[in-house]
Amino acid sequence: MSNVFIAFQTNEETRCIVDAIVADNPNATVNRQPAMVKIDAPDQLVIRRSSVEEQLGRTFDLQELHINLITLTGHIDETEDEFTLRWAH
């Protein structure tokens, strides 16, 4: 099993994004640093637009993830509703 991860700058908006990711990915591990938050998950990590919108209290375009994105690892599968990182086997 290989982990995928995504890391964001730490700020008010990304706190809501991280909360949404953790709610949708119970196997995810969050590592909070002073200026960044990194989320690891075994094999796959899914970010759902609807979950982020619920946490933010506004509409959210998944392309907005890139504003605060530091780095990620895994193969990306992206639609208007989900941003998925996974390892192709």
C-alpha positions, -999 to 999 in steps of 0.1 A, spaced: 0 0 0 14 34 -10 3 68 5 -8 97 -15 -7 132 0 -16 168 -5 -2 198 13 -17 233 16 -6 266 31 -22 271 65 -49 298 65 -86 302 73 -98 289 39 -76 258 40 -88 249 75 -123 244 60 -109 224 30 -89 202 54 -120 196 76 -139 185 44 -111 162 33 -109 145 68 -147 141 69 -147 123 35 -115 103 40 -116 86 75 -82 69 68 -64 102 62 -37 115 86 -33 152 91 1 167 99 -2 203 109 29 225 107 32 263 115 28 273 78 15 241 61 -9 212 66 -2 179 50 -28 152 45 -17 116 38 -40 87 29 -34 51 19 -39 46 -18 -65 73 -25 -76 107 -13 -109 123 -25 -118 160 -22 -155 166 -29 -167 200 -40 -200 196 -20 -181 188 12 -158 218 8 -188 240 1 -206 228 32 -175 237 53 -169 270 37 -206 281 35 -202 292 -1 -199 278 -36 -164 264 -44 -147 256 -77 -122 228 -71 -97 248 -92 -95 271 -61 -75 243 -45 -45 254 -65 -44 288 -48 -31 274 -15 -16 242 -28 21 235 -19 26 200 -33 9 167 -38 18 131 -48 -3 106 -67 -21 105 -100 -47 132 -104 -83 125 -116 -103 157 -116 -139 165 -124 -161 195 -115 -173 176 -84 -142 156 -72 -104 159 -71 -89 125 -65 -53 115 -59 -45 78 -62 -19 54 -73 -27 34 -105 -20 -2 -99 
